[in-house]
Amino acid sequence: MIKFFRKIRQKMLTENKFSKYLIYTIGEIILVVIGILIALSINNQNENRKNQELVSIYKTELINDLLLDVSHFKFHLSHAKEENKTIDSLRTILERPDSNEDTLNNIIRQSLTYFKREPWIMLATTEYPLISDNTFKSLQNSGQITLLDNKLQEELVSFYGYTQK
C-alpha cells in the first residue's frame, strides 16, 4: 500500500503536476487526521466502558460493605437486648423487699459466670461495632471516587464521615 502511494507521488512530481500533488497531499493529511480521530473516539469509548465496569464493581462492593454492617448491627442489637433483659431481671430481684446481702452476692456470682460464659456481652456494653469502610477508603485513596456521580460521592462522604466521629 505504501509503495502504491509512493509511486503516485513520484509520478505527479516527475510530470510537474504540482497542483494535483498538493491536492493529493492534502487528501492524504485529511485521511490521516480522520484515522486519528476515529482511533481517539474508539479509545474514549473503551475508557468509558472500563470506567463504567469499575463503577459497577465499586457499587457492588459498597453494597456488600453495607450489608455486612447491617448484619453486625443486628448481631450487636440482639445481644444488647439480651443484656437488657438480664439487667431488668436483676433489677427486679434487687427491688424485691425480701432481697438481702446474700441475694446480692448470688446475683453477682451468677453475673460473673454469665459474663465469662458470654464474652460478647462485655463487648456489647463497651464497644460499638466497626463500620466496614474498606471500599470507601479504597475509592478515596485511589482518587477513583470521582468516577461516581456527585450525589453518591456526597452521600458516601457524609455517611462515612459521620460514622468515623
WORAFEN-V922701 format. One record per backbone hydrogen bond with DSSP energy under -1.0 kcal/mol. NH is the residue of the N-H (numbers start at 1). CO is the residue of the C=O. Records with the same first field share a line. If there is no record, write none. Layout:
# WORAFEN-V922701
NH: CO + CO
This chain:
# WORAFEN-V922701
5: 1
6: 2
7: 3
8: 4
9: 5
10: 6
11: 7
12: 8
13: 9
14: 10
15: 11
16: 13
17: 12
21: 17
22: 18
23: 19
24: 20
25: 21
26: 22
27: 23
28: 24
29: 25
30: 26
31: 27
32: 28
33: 29
34: 30
35: 31
36: 32
37: 33
38: 34
39: 35
40: 36
41: 37
42: 38
43: 39
44: 40
45: 41
46: 42
47: 43
48: 44
49: 45
50: 46
51: 47
52: 48
53: 49
54: 50
55: 51
56: 52
57: 53
58: 54
59: 55
60: 56
61: 57
62: 58
63: 59
64: 60
65: 61
66: 62
67: 63
68: 64
69: 65
70: 66
71: 67
72: 68
73: 69
74: 70
75: 71
76: 72
77: 73
78: 74
79: 75
80: 76
81: 77
82: 78
83: 79
84: 80
85: 81
86: 82
87: 83
88: 84
89: 85
90: 86
91: 87
92: 88
93: 89
94: 90
95: 91
99: 96
104: 100
105: 101
106: 102
107: 103
108: 104
109: 105
110: 106
111: 107
112: 108
113: 109
114: 110
115: 111
116: 112
117: 113
118: 114
121: 118
123: 119
124: 120
125: 121
126: 122
127: 123
133: 131
137: 133
138: 134
139: 135
140: 136
141: 137
142: 138
145: 139
146: 143
147: 144
148: 145
153: 149
154: 150
155: 151
156: 152
157: 153
158: 154
159: 155
160: 156
161: 157
162: 158
163: 159
165: 162
